Structures are given as structure tokens and as C-alpha cells.
Amino acid sequence: MSSFVILTIFLGLFFTNCIVRGEVRSNSRCSDVSLECEYREKYCFVPAYAGLMFKICRSSCDWCQKSLNDVIHSNRRFFPSLPADIPEWMTGVPPTPDNVEGSGSTGIIHSNCVDHFRTCSTTAALCQAVNYQNIMAQKCPKTCGICE
């Protein structure tokens, strides 16, 4: 039996009451969107902010898979309950490319595809944040990719 399988079984038995974070497999998606992530890193560990931090500070929060063999073992990758606003997080199921990558479009089509704020490009991660999707769709439709 491979060491990966043994380690996976061990982790499954040892951490049965923990939620394991999802993996971001694409390097292009494994980056910080905000320049302030370095200073806000402490919020990575707070469940109330985990969803937002996952959207804008993935690299600083260490929520990226470094390789296909990267084993989840860091304490900063576990939470006692599932953050509802992070659909990529799985419970005890190793992630696959299908359940990690999220959809980026709400399907709304606008005839004038322009952003209405200067900060749209720097806050693009909020397009996927449940609490900000509506306002981002109105103010930053081009950046959020919801118009043609």
C-alpha cells in the first residue's frame, strides 16, 4: 500500500471532526488579489473571514496545493466546521479539478460591457464572494465576466 494511502487513512481517522480545506490546483488561481494580504494573514484562521480570505489571499493563507502529491497536514488548513461561503472546501474527500474550480459567470448579459469603478480589477475576487456578487455584478460587470 502506498504511503499516500496510509497517510490519508491515518488523517481520516485522526481528524474525523475537522473540515479539510479544498485545494486550488491551478497556479494562476493561487495568488493574492490584494496587496494587504500580508498584513491581514491573521484573518485566514477566523472562520467568519475564511470565505473572503480564500477569495483574495489564497497564497498568503496557504490554501493552495503545491503539487498533486501535496498532503494536507498543516493545522492552518483545518476548521472545526465548514465555511459555507467556500464551495471549494470538501469534507474528507480529496479534491478533483471538477470540484475545485468554481464558475465565474452569473449569466447576465449587458449591452455595454464596462466597469463603473476604478477598483474593479483589484477587487475581482469579490465577484465570487457570495456576499458581494450582486454589487460586483452591478458595478464591475466587465471584470466579473458577466457581460459579452
C-alpha positions in Angstrom: 0.0 0.0 0.0 1.4 3.4 -0.9 2.5 5.8 1.8 -0.1 8.3 0.4 -3.0 5.9 1.0 -1.7 5.1 4.5 -1.3 8.7 5.4 -4.8 9.5 4.0 -6.4 6.8 6.1 -4.5 8.0 9.2 -5.5 11.6 8.7 -9.1 10.5 8.1 -9.1 8.6 11.4 -7.2 11.2 13.4 -9.1 14.3 12.1 -12.7 12.9 11.8 -14.2 16.0 13.4 -12.3 18.5 11.2 -13.0 20.0 7.9 -10.2 19.8 5.4 -9.7 22.8 3.1 -10.1 22.4 -0.6 -7.2 22.6 -2.9 -6.6 25.2 -5.6 -4.8 23.2 -8.2 -4.2 26.0 -10.8 -1.2 28.2 -10.2 -3.0 31.1 -11.9 -5.7 30.9 -9.2 -3.1 30.6 -6.4 -2.3 34.2 -5.9 -3.2 37.1 -3.6 -5.5 39.6 -5.2 -4.9 42.3 -2.5 -1.6 43.9 -1.6 -2.7 43.9 2.0 -2.9 40.1 2.4 0.5 40.0 4.1 -0.9 42.3 6.8 -4.3 40.5 7.1 -3.0 37.0 7.3 -4.3 36.6 10.8 -7.8 36.5 9.4 -7.1 33.3 7.5 -7.7 31.4 10.7 -11.0 33.1 11.6 -14.0 31.2 10.3 -16.1 34.3 9.9 -13.5 35.7 7.4 -12.3 32.5 5.8 -14.5 32.8 2.8 -13.3 36.3 2.0 -9.7 35.4 2.7 -10.0 32.4 0.4 -11.1 34.7 -2.4 -8.5 37.4 -2.0 -5.5 35.9 -0.2 -5.1 32.3 -1.2 -1.4 32.3 -1.4 -0.8 34.1 1.9 -3.2 31.9 3.7 -1.5 28.7 2.3 -4.7 27.4 0.7 -3.0 26.2 -2.5 -1.8 22.8 -3.4 1.8 22.9 -4.3 1.7 19.7 -6.3 -0.6 16.7 -6.9 1.2 14.9 -4.1 0.8 17.7 -1.6 -0.6 16.1 1.6 -2.9 18.2 3.8 -1.4 18.2 7.2 -0.9 21.8 8.4 -3.1 23.0 11.2 -3.9 26.2 9.3 -5.8 24.0 6.8 -8.4 22.7 9.2 -11.5 24.3 10.6 -14.0 22.8 13.1 -16.9 23.5 10.8 -17.4 24.0 7.1 -17.2 27.7 6.0 -20.4 28.0 4.0 -19.0 30.6 1.6 -16.2 28.5 0.3 -17.7 26.0 -2.1 -14.3 24.6 -2.9 -13.9 23.1 0.6 -14.6 19.5 0.9 -15.3 17.2 3.9 -12.9 14.3 3.9 -13.0 13.9 0.1 -9.8 14.6 -1.8 -10.5 17.4 -4.3 -10.6 16.9 -8.0 -10.3 19.6 -10.7 -14.1 19.4 -11.1 -15.0 20.2 -7.5 -12.2 22.8 -7.0 -12.7 25.2 -9.9 -15.7 27.5 -9.4 -17.9 29.0 -12.1 -17.3 32.7 -12.8 -20.4 33.8 -14.6 -23.9 34.7 -13.4 -25.2 34.5 -17.0 -26.3 38.2 -17.1 -25.7 39.9 -20.5 -25.1 43.6 -20.7 -25.0 45.6 -24.0 -22.4 48.0 -22.6 -19.7 45.9 -21.0 -17.8 48.4 -18.9 -16.8 48.6 -15.2 -18.2 51.6 -13.3 -15.4 51.8 -10.6 -11.6 52.2 -10.9 -11.0 49.5 -8.3 -12.8 46.7 -10.1 -9.6 45.0 -11.3 -8.1 45.0 -7.8 -11.3 43.6 -6.2 -12.0 41.0 -8.9 -12.0 38.1 -6.3 -15.2 39.6 -4.8 -17.0 38.6 -7.9 -17.1 35.1 -6.5 -17.9 36.1 -2.9 -21.5 35.3 -2.1 -22.0 38.5 -0.1 -20.6 40.7 -2.8 -21.8 39.1 -6.1 -24.8 41.4 -6.6 -22.9 44.7 -6.1 -19.9 43.5 -8.1 -22.3 42.5 -11.0 -23.7 46.0 -11.0 -20.5 47.9 -10.5 -17.9 45.7 -12.2 -19.6 43.6 -14.9 -16.7 43.5 -17.2 -14.2 42.4 -14.6 -16.6 39.8 -13.3 -17.1 38.4 -16.8 -20.8 38.6 -16.8 -21.3 40.6 -19.9 -20.5 40.0 -23.6 
